[in-house]
Amino acid sequence: MTASMAWTFAKLLARPVHSARDVFGAILDQPLALIYLTFVNEGYEMIRYPMLTSLTGSTTLAGSAMGRQMLAKLIEKTKPVAQPTLAFLDFAEVDIATGSFLREAVMGFRDFCRNAAGMIYPVVANANAIIEEELATYLRGRNDAIWACTLATDGTAYKPHILGELDAGQMNTIQLIAAHHPISAPDLAKLRPDDKIGTTAWNNRLATLSAKGMLKEVRHGKTKLFSPVMEAI
């Protein structure tokens, strides 16, 4: 255990770990059994949910029914948190995930987190190109987006990027906040007076991005301060 990592998962297998299945495979006893671990990485707290499949050897996540089953398990395992926390949905062991599964499980969990667990921000991790394109296609049709990245076993996130679609104003806002965070709507109005966007308009834009899970939101007294969920774009 390092100073930057506080593991809260009890008794990992006493042998070298090469993949998520090395850690969890021996204790999965039913389809879509969900185990999770949490730790603190430098700069943020996080939860990691391996999106493992059944012991039959299938690496495919398909259909809305399976997606709803996974969503129920994700919600069941999610506990309240006291500060902004990233929830990585780790697809490292998955070869195929259909649009209907991703809609129910991934976006359903995003909506749950934003509505009922407001301090938790889902991020798609280690999804292959086929899965990312499937999810991106669904999101582009709805002017929606979600963060994605590559996630190492020690919790370090690499190559953060956005799946889906944001309009130009929303994307510019994320880039601006990435350079000046944490920042409030009044401070954004002062920072960019030439944009002729008032505090109310900035508040509306920030609220939309927060609802999509693109920005972290923290109250400081009566002021809301915003930061990007991922540090780089």
N, C-alpha and C positions, 0 to 999 in steps of 0.2 A: 504494500500500500504506500502510495506517495502522498506528499503533503497536499497535492492538488486534487486528490481523488478520495472521496469518502464512500466506500462501498456499503450498501445496506442489504445486499443479497447474501443469505446465509449459506455457508458450506458449499462452495462450488466444488466440482469434482476434483479429486486430488490427482490430476494428471495434466499434461500439457493441453492447452486449449488452442485449437486451430480454427474453429468456426463456432457460430451460435449453436449448431446442432451438437457439437462436442459437449457444450455446457448443459443444454436442455433436453437433448434427445432421449436420455435414459429415463427421464421422469414424465415424459408426455404419455398419457394413457388414453387419450380420446382425440377425435378430430378437432382441430382448432383449439386445443388446449393452449392457454396463453399464460406465459410466465413473463414477469418483467423485473428489471433491476433498475435501481436509481443510483446515481452518483453525482458528485459535484465536480465539474470541470472548471478550469480557470475561466472566470468571466461569466459563468451562468450555471444555474442548476438545470438538471435534465432528467428525463425519464426515457428509458429505451424499451420499446415493445418489439421483440422479434416476431415478425408475422409468419410464424411457422405453420406448416400444414400437418397432415396426419402421418401416422407411422406407416402408412401403405407405400410411402415413397413418392407420393404425388407432390409436385412442386407447382401446382396450378391452383389459383384462387379464382373461382368462377361463380357467377350468378348472384342475383340480389339476395336470395335466401342465405347463402353463405356469408355475404357481406353483412347482412343484419345480425347474423350469429356472431361474427367477429366484432361488430359494433357493440353488441351487448356485453361481450367479454372485456372490451377496452373500457367501457364505462364502469363495469364492475370493479376493475382493477385500479381505476383512477381515484386517487384520494385528494382532498383539498390541499392546496399549497399556499404558503404565506407570501410568496414573491414570484415574479415572472419566471416560469419554468418551461423549457423546451421539451416537447414530447416527440421523440423520434420514432416513426413507424418504419422499422427496419425490414426491408424486402430482400436482404442479402441471400436468403435461402429460396427465393421464389423466382421461377422462370417466367410464368405467365399470370397476369391478373387482368380479368376482363373489366370492361367499362362499368358493367352493372355492379360488380363487386366493389370497385373503387368508389363508385358513387355512394353506395350504402355505407361502406366501412370507413374509407378515408375522409370523404367530404362530410359524411354523417358525424364522424368524430370531431372534425373541425368545427362544425356547427354546434355540437354539444359543448365543446370547450369554450367557444366564444359566448354562448348563451348561459350555460350553467356552471362552468368552471373557468371563469374569466381570466385567471392568471396563468393558464396553460395554453401553449402555442404549438400545435402539431407541425411537424416537418417530415416530409417523405425522405427516407434515407436508403441509400444503396440499391435503388431501383434500377433495373437495366433499361436500355434505350427503348425497348418495346413497351414496357410498363409505363415509362415516363411519357411516351407519345400517346398512349391510350388515355392517360389521365389528362394530359395537356389538351387533347382534342375535345374531351368532354368539357373542360374548363373554358376553352376559347369560345365555345358555343353559348356560354352563359356570362361572358365578360367577368370571369372569376379567375382566381389564382391561388397558388399555395407554394410555400417554400420547399425546396428540395436540396439535397447535398449528398456527399459521400461521407460516411461516418466510420472512423477507425474503432478498433476494439477498446481503446482507452478513452473513448468519448470525444476525441478531437474531430471537428467537422471540417471538411474540405470542399472546395468547389461549390459554394452556395449559389443557387440560381433559382429563378422563378419559373414554375410551370403554369401555363395558361396565358391569360391576357389581362393587362392593365392598360387603361387609357394613358395618353401622354402626360396629362396632368398628374395622375396618380404615380406614374413612374418617376417623374421629375421630383415629386414630393419625397418619395423614398430615397432618392439619391441626395437630395438636399438634407434630409434628416440624418442620413448616414454620415454626412460631413459635419453636422452640428448637433449631435445628440448628447444628452437628452434635451429636448426643446419643447416649448409650449406653442399653442396657436398664436397668442399675442406676440411672442418672440419671433415667430416665422413672419408675421406681418411686418414687424420692424426690420427684420433681416432683408426682406425683399419688397421694399416699398414700390419699386418700379413695376412690379407685377400687378399692382392695383387690386390685390385680393385682401379683403378685410378679415378681421379676426373670426367673424361668424363663418365665412366661406372656408377659411383654413380649418376651423373646428369641424365642419361638415366633411371635408376631405379626409381629415385625420380619423374621424369616426368611421368612415367607410373603409379605410385601410385597416383599422383596428378590427372591425367586424369580419374582414376577410382573413384575419390572422397574419397580416403582413407587418404590423407594427406592434410593439409592446407598449402598454399604457400603464403608467404608475401615477398615483395621486401624491402630490406634494402640497399639503395644506389644501387650499381650494383650487389649486392648479393641477392640470393633467400634463404630465411630461411624456414624450413619445421617443422611442428608439426603434431602429429596425430589428426584427426578430433575428436575422442573420447579419453579421457585421460587414459583409461585403456582398457586392452584386456582380 
